[in-house]
Amino acid sequence: MNWDDLRFFLELARWKRLSQAGRKLGVDHTTVARRIEQFEAVLGCRLFESTAAGYELTEAGQRLFAHAETIENNIGLLREEALGQGVRVSGIV
C-alpha cells in the first residue's frame, strides 16, 4: 500500500463520483476506477458499492476512511514541518 492508494480512496469517498475524484486528482475517471480496483485487490475487500447516487463506502471502507484521513493530516503536518525546517534561519547574525 502507498500514499497514492489512499489519496484515490479519499477523493472517491468524498466526491462519490469517479469523474469528480479524477478532476480533483488531475487524472481521468478511468484511472480512478482502475486504481480503486487495484487497491481493493491489495486489501482483499470491497471498499465501495456503486449506487445510483454514486460510490458509497462499504463497512470496510467506512473503517478505513477515518484512518486514511488521519494519515492525510499527518502527511500535511510532515510537509509543514519540512518546509518550516527549510526556511529556518540559524547561525550568528
Secondary structure, 3 states (H helix, E strand, C coil): CCHHHHHHHHHHHHHCCHHHHHHHHCCCHHHHHHHHHHHHHHHCCCCEEEECCEEEECHHHHHHHHHHHHHHHHHHHHHHHHHHHHCCCCCCC
